[in-house]
């Protein structure tokens, strides 16, 4: 049983080695860079959306503060004219407005905190992407471009005229069949 497990592990290791040689590291690295760029783009859009939401909430918060100030003036008028029922209605509206104000204030704080964390993550990912790009540039400059067919170390150049002649012969051959 141990012998079978050992052969199995050796076979698996050899299979992985063959697959590693088949994969093109430069292509994989380029794909990783593209995926990181896409992810960064999505993160930037998310950060912009959060920023826009926070600005909208800040505007709402300002409007609610103005409304609370106006309700205080109305309460002063109600108490000045001794209108208890009207004062109670204004107080109810003021309490509801204060609750909305507190909710929006807490949402602004939470969004600002999340936005700060997201922006920090974006900066980290940008640094990581820059490192990956440098690695890709180094790798690309060190690796010769592989041809589709391995020539076994023999270089063969084909003139343009030879290609044209071979093309015409193939065209004639195929026309006859």
Secondary structure as a PSIPRED ss2 file (coil, helix, strand):
# PSIPRED VFORMAT (PSIPRED V4.0)

   1 X C   1.000  0.000  0.000
   2 X H   0.000  1.000  0.000
   3 X H   0.000  1.000  0.000
   4 X H   0.000  1.000  0.000
   5 X H   0.000  1.000  0.000
   6 X H   0.000  1.000  0.000
   7 X H   0.000  1.000  0.000
   8 X H   0.000  1.000  0.000
   9 X H   0.000  1.000  0.000
  10 X H   0.000  1.000  0.000
  11 X H   0.000  1.000  0.000
  12 X H   0.000  1.000  0.000
  13 X H   0.000  1.000  0.000
  14 X H   0.000  1.000  0.000
  15 X H   0.000  1.000  0.000
  16 X H   0.000  1.000  0.000
  17 X H   0.000  1.000  0.000
  18 X H   0.000  1.000  0.000
  19 X H   0.000  1.000  0.000
  20 X H   0.000  1.000  0.000
  21 X H   0.000  1.000  0.000
  22 X H   0.000  1.000  0.000
  23 X C   1.000  0.000  0.000
  24 X C   1.000  0.000  0.000
  25 X H   0.000  1.000  0.000
  26 X H   0.000  1.000  0.000
  27 X H   0.000  1.000  0.000
  28 X H   0.000  1.000  0.000
  29 X H   0.000  1.000  0.000
  30 X H   0.000  1.000  0.000
  31 X H   0.000  1.000  0.000
  32 X H   0.000  1.000  0.000
  33 X H   0.000  1.000  0.000
  34 X H   0.000  1.000  0.000
  35 X H   0.000  1.000  0.000
  36 X H   0.000  1.000  0.000
  37 X H   0.000  1.000  0.000
  38 X H   0.000  1.000  0.000
  39 X H   0.000  1.000  0.000
  40 X H   0.000  1.000  0.000
  41 X H   0.000  1.000  0.000
  42 X H   0.000  1.000  0.000
  43 X H   0.000  1.000  0.000
  44 X H   0.000  1.000  0.000
  45 X H   0.000  1.000  0.000
  46 X H   0.000  1.000  0.000
  47 X H   0.000  1.000  0.000
  48 X H   0.000  1.000  0.000
  49 X H   0.000  1.000  0.000
  50 X H   0.000  1.000  0.000
  51 X H   0.000  1.000  0.000
  52 X H   0.000  1.000  0.000
  53 X H   0.000  1.000  0.000
  54 X H   0.000  1.000  0.000
  55 X H   0.000  1.000  0.000
  56 X H   0.000  1.000  0.000
  57 X H   0.000  1.000  0.000
  58 X H   0.000  1.000  0.000
  59 X H   0.000  1.000  0.000
  60 X H   0.000  1.000  0.000
  61 X H   0.000  1.000  0.000
  62 X H   0.000  1.000  0.000
  63 X H   0.000  1.000  0.000
  64 X H   0.000  1.000  0.000
  65 X H   0.000  1.000  0.000
  66 X H   0.000  1.000  0.000
  67 X H   0.000  1.000  0.000
  68 X H   0.000  1.000  0.000
  69 X H   0.000  1.000  0.000
  70 X H   0.000  1.000  0.000
  71 X H   0.000  1.000  0.000
  72 X H   0.000  1.000  0.000
  73 X H   0.000  1.000  0.000
  74 X H   0.000  1.000  0.000
  75 X H   0.000  1.000  0.000
  76 X H   0.000  1.000  0.000
  77 X H   0.000  1.000  0.000
  78 X H   0.000  1.000  0.000
  79 X H   0.000  1.000  0.000
  80 X H   0.000  1.000  0.000
  81 X C   1.000  0.000  0.000
  82 X C   1.000  0.000  0.000
  83 X C   1.000  0.000  0.000
  84 X H   0.000  1.000  0.000
  85 X H   0.000  1.000  0.000
  86 X H   0.000  1.000  0.000
  87 X H   0.000  1.000  0.000
  88 X H   0.000  1.000  0.000
  89 X H   0.000  1.000  0.000
  90 X H   0.000  1.000  0.000
  91 X H   0.000  1.000  0.000
  92 X H   0.000  1.000  0.000
  93 X H   0.000  1.000  0.000
  94 X H   0.000  1.000  0.000
  95 X H   0.000  1.000  0.000
  96 X H   0.000  1.000  0.000
  97 X H   0.000  1.000  0.000
  98 X H   0.000  1.000  0.000
  99 X H   0.000  1.000  0.000
 100 X H   0.000  1.000  0.000
 101 X H   0.000  1.000  0.000
 102 X H   0.000  1.000  0.000
 103 X H   0.000  1.000  0.000
 104 X H   0.000  1.000  0.000
 105 X H   0.000  1.000  0.000
 106 X H   0.000  1.000  0.000
 107 X H   0.000  1.000  0.000
 108 X H   0.000  1.000  0.000
 109 X H   0.000  1.000  0.000
 110 X H   0.000  1.000  0.000
 111 X H   0.000  1.000  0.000
 112 X H   0.000  1.000  0.000
 113 X H   0.000  1.000  0.000
 114 X H   0.000  1.000  0.000
 115 X H   0.000  1.000  0.000
 116 X H   0.000  1.000  0.000
 117 X H   0.000  1.000  0.000
 118 X H   0.000  1.000  0.000
 119 X H   0.000  1.000  0.000
 120 X H   0.000  1.000  0.000
 121 X H   0.000  1.000  0.000
 122 X H   0.000  1.000  0.000
 123 X H   0.000  1.000  0.000
 124 X H   0.000  1.000  0.000
 125 X H   0.000  1.000  0.000
 126 X H   0.000  1.000  0.000
 127 X H   0.000  1.000  0.000
 128 X H   0.000  1.000  0.000
 129 X H   0.000  1.000  0.000
 130 X H   0.000  1.000  0.000
 131 X H   0.000  1.000  0.000
 132 X H   0.000  1.000  0.000
 133 X H   0.000  1.000  0.000
 134 X H   0.000  1.000  0.000
 135 X H   0.000  1.000  0.000
 136 X H   0.000  1.000  0.000
 137 X H   0.000  1.000  0.000
 138 X H   0.000  1.000  0.000
 139 X H   0.000  1.000  0.000
 140 X H   0.000  1.000  0.000
 141 X H   0.000  1.000  0.000
 142 X H   0.000  1.000  0.000
 143 X C   1.000  0.000  0.000
 144 X C   1.000  0.000  0.000
 145 X C   1.000  0.000  0.000
 146 X C   1.000  0.000  0.000
 147 X C   1.000  0.000  0.000
 148 X C   1.000  0.000  0.000
 149 X C   1.000  0.000  0.000
 150 X C   1.000  0.000  0.000
 151 X C   1.000  0.000  0.000
 152 X C   1.000  0.000  0.000
 153 X C   1.000  0.000  0.000
 154 X C   1.000  0.000  0.000
 155 X C   1.000  0.000  0.000
 156 X C   1.000  0.000  0.000
 157 X C   1.000  0.000  0.000
 158 X C   1.000  0.000  0.000
 159 X C   1.000  0.000  0.000
 160 X H   0.000  1.000  0.000
 161 X H   0.000  1.000  0.000
 162 X H   0.000  1.000  0.000
 163 X H   0.000  1.000  0.000
 164 X H   0.000  1.000  0.000
 165 X H   0.000  1.000  0.000
 166 X H   0.000  1.000  0.000
 167 X H   0.000  1.000  0.000
 168 X H   0.000  1.000  0.000
 169 X H   0.000  1.000  0.000
 170 X H   0.000  1.000  0.000
 171 X H   0.000  1.000  0.000
 172 X H   0.000  1.000  0.000
 173 X H   0.000  1.000  0.000
 174 X H   0.000  1.000  0.000
 175 X H   0.000  1.000  0.000
 176 X H   0.000  1.000  0.000
 177 X C   1.000  0.000  0.000
